[in-house]
């Protein structure tokens, strides 16, 4: 692998052949077909991951171990976004309501097929935070109503609910998750113990952003349904990392982003709304309302007529975000070309190796569970007496290794988090290990 791989240039963007059908679509022809395969994928495993490493726009002179914050964008996704923006700008006068409806329906079908739900259950957003805030602001909750969540949710996940606690007087109960968690029964027991007659919903992450704990989503959602509670899942760290289908999880709402593990364009994501929950949520950005109550739907703006149900009611941003969403769609095709199960297996292989290396360092406490089924591509560790921010700064300055420091409940020094994708290598993990050896002397 040659680390001098050139950066993506404007010429690369213009030369890309991934989106040959987009121009015709913008001019009013039929909706674009699925994206063409991205390059020639090698057959052997070793060559496959070397090829995979060249697909995102990535500085190969650095060791990037922070996909949990933001992932590099695929070259083909970036090229697609550029070409779609160019085509859309050139043909503004050609777009009609019917064309936006057809394209929105096609994209909702494609994304729903990838993640495992119906087109009627897909709402496009600009990320996970927006998706989950849509749920928080759309549900009818009153003073005294409770939502049970954990103490390790992402700020963007829990903040809308904390704001509602101030505005409406709802109660946000944050249970303390142990770190590392020893088994899925711990999480289930903690949620069950916190639920009362006033509880209306539970909120948790599919994969915890801080330590990478893979939560027992299916079991928690089954528990919620048995108690007539709404289940809301933060899937920011799962899509693109794990091979799963939403319909198997049984949740009511699921928010995710396409610009982390998936490698899609920045500012893209979606909200899944289980079909029979659609009547229970109000739109937060209505563009118009139906004449007949009780359902409010934004039917009067461009792209809202003749589209699947969730887009019709909660808002369709495809006319505004078509280019980045088309880039994200290329990332879906890429994952399906390589195989999602294969990508997950590669991520787990690298994570196992990284854990083994971390365990060789004296004084390092791994906070991520080691029980099979409770981890995936994120590891967190704590070093007593050493500030996590000093450790990550030393890795960057001395070794060009990019990890993340996080605040951690009960640990004043904080924690160091690394997140490994399939484009990372064993050599990069060795580089992290060597860097930590020097920084921790």
C-alpha positions in Angstrom: 0.0 0.0 0.0 1.5 3.3 -1.1 0.9 6.1 1.5 1.4 8.7 -1.2 -2.0 8.1 -2.6 -3.0 11.5 -4.1 -5.8 13.6 -2.7 -9.1 13.9 -4.4 -9.0 16.7 -6.9 -11.7 18.6 -8.9 -10.6 16.7 -11.9 -11.4 13.4 -10.1 -14.8 14.8 -9.3 -15.6 15.7 -12.8 -14.2 12.5 -14.2 -16.2 10.2 -12.0 -18.5 7.9 -13.9 -20.6 6.9 -10.9 -23.5 9.2 -11.6 -23.9 8.9 -15.4 -27.7 8.8 -15.0 -28.1 11.9 -12.9 -28.1 14.5 -15.7 -30.9 12.9 -17.4 -32.9 12.7 -14.2 -32.4 16.4 -13.6 -33.7 17.2 -17.1 -36.9 15.4 -16.4 -36.2 11.9 -17.5 -37.1 8.9 -15.4 -35.6 8.5 -12.0 -31.9 7.5 -11.9 -31.1 3.9 -11.7 -29.0 2.5 -8.8 -25.4 3.6 -8.8 -22.9 1.7 -10.8 -20.3 -0.5 -9.0 -17.4 1.5 -7.5 -14.3 0.3 -9.3 -13.2 -3.2 -9.6 -13.3 -4.9 -6.2 -10.5 -7.4 -5.6 -11.3 -11.0 -4.9 -8.7 -11.8 -2.2 -9.1 -10.6 1.3 -5.7 -8.9 1.6 -6.2 -7.0 -1.6 -9.8 -6.2 -0.7 -8.9 -4.2 2.4 -6.0 -2.5 0.7 -8.5 -1.4 -2.0 -11.1 -0.5 0.6 -8.6 1.8 2.2 -8.3 3.8 -1.0 -12.0 4.5 -1.4 -12.5 7.2 1.2 -10.9 10.7 1.0 -8.3 9.9 3.8 -4.9 11.3 4.7 -2.8 8.1 4.7 0.0 9.9 6.4 -2.1 10.0 9.5 -3.6 7.2 11.6 -7.2 8.2 11.9 -9.0 6.4 14.8 -12.0 8.6 15.3 -14.8 7.5 13.0 -17.2 7.6 15.9 -16.9 11.4 15.7 -16.9 11.8 11.9 -16.0 9.4 9.1 -14.1 10.2 5.9 -16.3 10.5 2.9 -16.1 8.0 0.1 -14.5 9.5 -3.1 -17.5 8.2 -5.1 -20.0 9.8 -2.7 -18.2 13.1 -2.9 -18.0 12.9 -6.7 -21.7 12.1 -6.8 -22.6 15.0 -4.6 -20.6 17.4 -6.8 -22.2 16.2 -10.0 -25.7 16.3 -8.6 -25.2 19.9 -7.3 -23.9 20.9 -10.7 -26.8 19.2 -12.6 -29.4 20.6 -10.2 -28.1 24.1 -10.6 -28.0 23.9 -14.4 -31.6 22.6 -14.6 -33.5 24.5 -11.9 -36.3 25.3 -14.3 -36.8 21.7 -15.2 -37.7 20.3 -11.8 -41.4 19.8 -11.2 -43.4 18.6 -8.2 -44.0 15.2 -9.7 -40.3 14.6 -10.3 -39.4 15.5 -6.7 -42.2 13.1 -5.5 -40.9 10.3 -7.7 -37.2 10.8 -6.7 -38.2 11.1 -3.0 -40.2 7.9 -3.1 -37.3 6.1 -4.9 -34.8 7.2 -2.3 -37.0 6.4 0.6 -37.4 2.9 -0.9 -33.7 2.5 -1.4 -32.7 3.6 2.1 -35.6 1.6 3.7 -34.4 -1.5 1.8 -30.9 -1.0 3.1 -31.8 -0.5 6.8 -34.7 -2.8 6.9 -38.0 -0.9 6.9 -40.7 0.3 4.5 -40.5 3.5 2.5 -43.5 4.8 4.5 -41.3 4.7 7.6 -38.4 6.8 6.4 -37.8 10.5 7.1 -34.5 12.1 5.8 -32.7 14.4 8.2 -29.3 16.1 8.4 -28.1 13.7 11.1 -28.9 11.7 14.2 -29.4 14.7 16.5 -32.0 16.2 14.2 -33.7 12.9 13.9 -34.0 12.3 17.6 -35.0 15.9 18.3 -37.8 15.5 15.9 -39.1 12.7 18.1 -38.6 14.7 21.3 -40.5 17.7 20.0 -43.2 15.7 18.2 -44.5 13.5 21.0 -47.2 14.6 23.4 -45.6 14.6 26.8 -46.8 16.5 29.8 -45.5 17.7 33.1 -44.6 14.7 35.3 -44.3 12.3 32.3 -41.0 10.4 32.5 -38.4 9.3 30.0 -35.8 6.8 31.1 -32.3 6.9 29.5 -28.7 6.4 30.6 -25.9 8.6 31.9 -23.7 7.9 28.8 -25.9 9.1 26.0 -24.5 11.6 23.5 -25.3 15.3 24.4 -27.2 15.7 21.1 -29.3 12.7 22.1 -30.3 13.7 25.6 -30.3 17.5 25.3 -33.7 17.9 23.6 -35.3 15.9 26.5 -33.5 18.0 29.1 -34.8 21.1 27.4 -38.3 19.6 27.5 -37.8 19.1 31.2 -37.3 22.8 31.6 -40.1 23.8 29.2 -42.8 21.3 30.0 -41.8 19.8 33.3 -41.2 16.2 32.0 -38.8 14.1 34.1 -35.6 12.7 32.6 -34.2 9.8 34.5 -30.6 8.8 33.7 -29.6 5.4 35.0 -25.9 4.7 35.7 -24.6 2.1 33.3 -21.6 0.2 34.6 -18.4 0.3 32.7 -17.5 -2.2 31.5 -21.0 -3.8 31.4 -20.8 -7.5 32.2 -23.9 -8.6 30.2 -27.1 -7.5 28.5 -29.1 -8.5 31.5 -27.5 -5.7 33.4 -28.9 -3.0 31.1 -32.3 -4.7 31.0 -32.5 -4.9 34.8 -31.5 -1.2 35.2 -34.1 0.0 32.8 -36.8 -2.3 34.4 -35.9 -1.0 37.8 -36.2 2.7 36.7 -39.6 2.4 35.0 -42.6 3.6 36.9 -46.3 4.2 36.1 -45.4 7.7 34.9 -42.8 6.5 32.4 -43.8 7.0 28.8 -40.6 6.2 26.9 -37.1 4.7 27.1 -34.1 6.2 25.2 -30.8 4.5 24.6 -28.1 3.9 22.0 -27.7 0.9 19.7 -23.9 1.3 20.2 -22.8 3.6 23.0 -20.7 6.4 21.6 -18.4 6.6 24.6 -17.2 3.1 25.2 -18.7 1.1 22.3 -21.1 -1.0 24.3 -23.5 -2.8 22.0 -26.8 -2.6 23.8 -29.4 -5.4 23.8 -31.7 -3.4 21.5 -34.2 -6.2 20.7 -34.6 -7.2 24.4 -35.0 -3.6 25.5 -37.6 -2.8 22.8 -39.5 -6.0 23.7 -39.5 -4.9 27.3 -40.8 -1.4 26.3 -43.6 -2.9 24.3 -44.6 -5.2 27.1 -45.0 -2.1 29.4 -46.7 0.0 26.7 -43.6 2.3 26.5 -42.2 4.1 23.4 -38.7 2.9 22.5 -36.3 5.4 20.9 -32.9 4.3 19.7 -29.8 6.4 18.9 -28.2 4.5 15.9 -25.5 7.0 15.1 -22.7 4.5 15.7 -24.4 1.4 14.2 -25.3 2.1 10.6 -22.2 1.3 8.5 -20.6 -0.6 11.4 -23.0 -3.4 12.0 -25.0 -5.7 9.7 -28.6 -5.6 10.9 -32.2 -4.9 9.9 -34.4 -2.5 11.7 -37.5 -4.7 11.5 -35.6 -7.3 13.6 -35.0 -4.8 16.5 -38.6 -3.9 17.2 -38.1 -0.2 18.1 -40.6 2.6 17.6 -38.1 5.3 16.5 -34.5 5.0 15.3 -32.2 7.9 14.3 -29.0 7.6 12.5 -26.3 9.5 10.5 -24.8 8.6 7.2 -21.5 10.6 7.6 -19.8 8.4 10.2 -19.4 4.7 9.6 -21.3 4.7 6.3 -18.9 7.1 4.6 -21.7 9.2 3.1 -21.8 12.9 2.6 -21.7 15.2 5.6 -25.0 16.5 7.0 -27.1 13.4 6.0 -29.2 11.0 8.1 -32.6 9.6 8.7 -35.3 8.9 11.2 -37.2 5.6 11.2 -40.8 5.9 12.4 -42.6 2.6 12.9 -45.7 2.9 10.8 -48.2 2.6 13.6 -46.4 5.3 15.5 -46.8 7.9 12.8 -50.2 9.0 14.2 -48.6 9.7 17.6 -46.0 12.2 16.5 -46.5 15.8 15.4 -44.3 17.5 12.7 -41.9 20.1 14.0 -41.4 22.0 10.7 -44.8 22.0 9.0 -45.0 23.6 5.6 -48.8 23.5 5.5 -51.7 21.6 7.1 -54.5 19.4 6.0 -58.0 20.9 6.3 -59.3 18.0 8.4 -58.0 17.1 11.8 -56.5 15.3 13.7 -53.5 14.6 11.5 -51.3 17.6 10.6 -49.3 17.1 7.4 -47.1 19.5 5.4 -48.8 18.9 2.1 -48.4 22.3 0.5 -44.7 22.6 -0.1 -42.5 21.2 -2.9 -41.8 17.4 -2.6 -44.6 16.7 -0.1 -47.3 15.5 -2.5 -47.4 11.8 -3.5 -44.5 10.8 -1.2 -44.4 8.0 1.4 -46.3 8.6 4.6 -43.6 9.7 7.0 -42.1 12.1 4.5 -45.5 13.5 3.8 -46.3 14.1 7.5 -43.0 15.0 9.1 -41.3 16.8 6.2 -39.3 16.0 3.1 -35.8 17.6 2.7 -35.0 15.8 -0.5 -35.5 18.9 -2.6 -33.2 20.8 -0.3 -30.6 18.0 0.3 -30.8 16.0 -2.8 -27.1 16.2 -3.6 -25.7 15.0 -0.2 -28.4 12.3 0.1 -27.4 11.0 -3.4 -23.9 10.9 -2.1 -25.1 8.9 0.9 -26.9 6.6 -1.4 -23.7 5.8 -3.2 -22.3 4.8 0.3 -25.2 2.3 0.6 -24.3 0.8 -2.7 -20.7 0.5 -1.6 -21.5 -1.3 1.6 -23.7 -3.7 -0.3 -21.0 -4.3 -2.9 -18.4 -5.2 -0.3 -21.1 -6.9 2.0 -22.1 -5.4 5.3 -21.4 -8.6 7.1 -17.8 -8.6 5.7 -17.3 -5.0 6.9 -18.5 -5.8 10.4 -16.3 -8.9 10.6 -13.2 -6.8 9.5 -14.1 -4.1 12.1 -14.4 -6.7 14.9 -11.1 -8.3 13.9 -9.3 -5.0 14.1 -11.0 -4.2 17.4 -9.9 -7.6 18.9 -6.3 -6.9 17.9 -6.4 -3.4 19.4 -7.9 -4.7 22.7 -5.1 -7.2 22.9 -2.5 -4.5 22.4 -4.1 -2.2 24.9 -4.1 -4.9 27.5 -0.3 -5.2 27.2 0.0 -1.6 28.5 0.5 -1.5 32.3 -2.0 0.7 34.2 -4.5 0.9 31.3 -8.1 0.1 32.2 -10.2 -0.9 29.3 -13.8 0.4 29.8 -15.4 -1.4 26.9 -17.0 -4.8 27.7 -15.1 -7.9 26.7 -18.0 -10.3 26.6 -18.8 -11.4 23.0 -21.8 -9.5 21.6 -21.3 -6.4 23.7 -18.7 -4.7 21.6 -18.0 -3.8 18.0 -15.7 -1.1 16.6 -15.2 1.3 19.5 -12.8 0.9 22.5 -12.4 3.2 25.5 -9.7 3.1 28.1 -8.7 5.0 31.3 -5.3 5.6 32.8 -5.4 6.6 36.4 -3.4 9.7 37.1 -3.1 10.7 33.4 -5.4 13.2 31.7 -7.0 11.7 28.6 -6.6 15.0 26.8 -2.8 14.9 27.4 -2.6 11.4 26.1 -4.5 12.2 22.8 -2.5 15.4 22.4 0.8 13.4 22.8 -0.4 10.9 20.2 -1.2 13.6 17.7 2.0 15.6 18.2 4.4 12.8 18.5 3.0 10.1 16.3 0.2 11.6 14.0 -2.3 9.2 15.6 -5.8 10.7 16.0 -7.9 9.4 18.9 -10.5 11.1 21.0 -10.6 12.1 24.7 -13.9 12.1 26.5 -15.2 13.2 29.8 -16.2 10.1 31.9 -18.6 9.9 34.9 -16.6 9.3 38.1 -13.2 9.5 36.4 -11.7 13.0 36.6 -9.0 12.2 34.1 -11.5 11.3 31.4 -11.2 8.4 28.9 -9.4 7.8 25.6 -11.6 6.5 22.8 -10.5 4.8 19.6 -12.8 3.8 16.8 -11.7 1.4 14.1 -13.1 1.1 10.6 -12.4 -1.4 7.9 -10.0 1.0 6.2 -7.7 0.9 9.3 -4.9 -1.6 9.4 -3.0 -3.8 12.0 0.1 -1.6 11.3 -1.9 1.4 12.4 -2.9 -0.3 15.6 0.8 -1.1 16.3 1.6 2.5 15.7 -1.1 3.5 18.3 0.5 1.0 20.7 4.0 2.3 20.2 2.7 5.9 20.6 0.9 5.0 23.9 4.0 3.3 25.2 6.0 6.5 24.8 3.3 8.9 25.9 2.6 6.9 29.1 6.2 6.7 30.2 
